[in-house]
Amino acid sequence: PDGSMKERITYSEPGEGAWRFPDWHKNVMVCIRYLKDVNYSEIFLMDSIGNNTQRITFNEAEDSYPKLSGNKIAYTFKSPDNILFQICTINTDGTGFKQLTRGYTCDWSPDGKQIVYTDSRAENGRLWIMDTDGSNKKQLTFKYQF
């Protein structure tokens, strides 16, 4: 807590992509990694000391800002053929991919029943909340301020 006793838990060989956007839930971390020689990132899980790394996504999209809740990951997804960012979920075993709504970043409610997200459309208020299946979207802010 005081910043002492730092320990590096991820390593990248020269030319390999960097690890980014970590999120920690209990004894598991989720993060993204930019892959070598490509222009996109994938989601990975690992234990809290950086071992047992598992790749979760296998696509040519830009996956970013992953957030973990139980056995689900909510994250930002941008496919190479679309300029819009999407909020998606996927199970921690890589199954059950679902696009929920347009948005840029997100996080889980403390009880894991809702997702708060920033809407990527400039004409709307930026902060919204929805159920984890993408239903019951509710706008929380109403003035465009980024």
Solvent accessible surface area in square Angstrom, and as a share of the most:
residue,aa,sasa,rsa
1,P,190,1.20
2,D,121,0.63
3,G,46,0.44
4,S,72,0.46
5,M,188,0.84
6,K,178,0.76
7,E,142,0.64
8,R,155,0.56
9,I,52,0.26
10,T,35,0.20
11,Y,143,0.54
12,S,41,0.27
13,E,110,0.49
14,P,126,0.79
15,G,62,0.59
16,E,70,0.31
17,G,12,0.12
18,A,40,0.31
19,W,48,0.17
20,R,120,0.44
21,F,69,0.29
22,P,98,0.62
23,D,30,0.16
24,W,154,0.54
25,H,57,0.25
26,K,163,0.69
27,N,111,0.57
28,V,56,0.32
29,M,17,0.08
30,V,0,0.00
31,C,5,0.03
32,I,0,0.00
33,R,33,0.12
34,Y,67,0.25
35,L,38,0.19
36,K,114,0.48
37,D,131,0.68
38,V,63,0.36
39,N,153,0.78
40,Y,42,0.16
41,S,0,0.00
42,E,0,0.00
43,I,0,0.00
44,F,20,0.08
45,L,12,0.06
46,M,6,0.03
47,D,36,0.19
48,S,30,0.20
49,I,110,0.56
50,G,15,0.14
51,N,78,0.40
52,N,115,0.59
53,T,66,0.38
54,Q,107,0.48
55,R,83,0.30
56,I,9,0.04
57,T,3,0.02
58,F,145,0.61
59,N,44,0.23
60,E,119,0.53
61,A,2,0.02
62,E,62,0.28
63,D,0,0.00
64,S,4,0.03
65,Y,59,0.22
66,P,1,0.01
67,K,53,0.23
68,L,12,0.06
69,S,24,0.15
70,G,51,0.49
71,N,99,0.51
72,K,70,0.30
73,I,0,0.00
74,A,0,0.00
75,Y,0,0.00
76,T,0,0.00
77,F,24,0.10
78,K,50,0.21
79,S,24,0.16
80,P,104,0.65
81,D,129,0.67
82,N,58,0.30
83,I,150,0.76
84,L,59,0.29
85,F,46,0.19
86,Q,27,0.12
87,I,0,0.00
88,C,0,0.00
89,T,5,0.03
90,I,7,0.04
91,N,35,0.18
92,T,32,0.19
93,D,106,0.55
94,G,29,0.28
95,T,75,0.43
96,G,46,0.44
97,F,93,0.39
98,K,95,0.40
99,Q,90,0.40
100,L,18,0.09
101,T,18,0.10
102,R,76,0.28
103,G,0,0.00
104,Y,73,0.28
105,T,40,0.23
106,C,9,0.06
107,D,60,0.31
108,W,28,0.10
109,S,22,0.14
110,P,150,0.94
111,D,94,0.49
112,G,22,0.21
113,K,140,0.59
114,Q,52,0.23
115,I,0,0.00
116,V,44,0.25
117,Y,4,0.01
118,T,33,0.19
119,D,0,0.00
120,S,31,0.20
121,R,65,0.24
122,A,53,0.41
123,E,137,0.62
124,N,39,0.20
125,G,1,0.01
126,R,38,0.14
127,L,67,0.34
128,W,35,0.12
129,I,34,0.17
130,M,0,0.00
131,D,38,0.19
132,T,44,0.25
133,D,80,0.41
134,G,9,0.09
135,S,47,0.30
136,N,91,0.47
137,K,84,0.36
138,K,114,0.48
139,Q,50,0.22
140,L,84,0.42
141,T,51,0.30
142,F,150,0.62
143,K,144,0.61
144,Y,115,0.44
145,Q,126,0.56
146,F,187,0.78
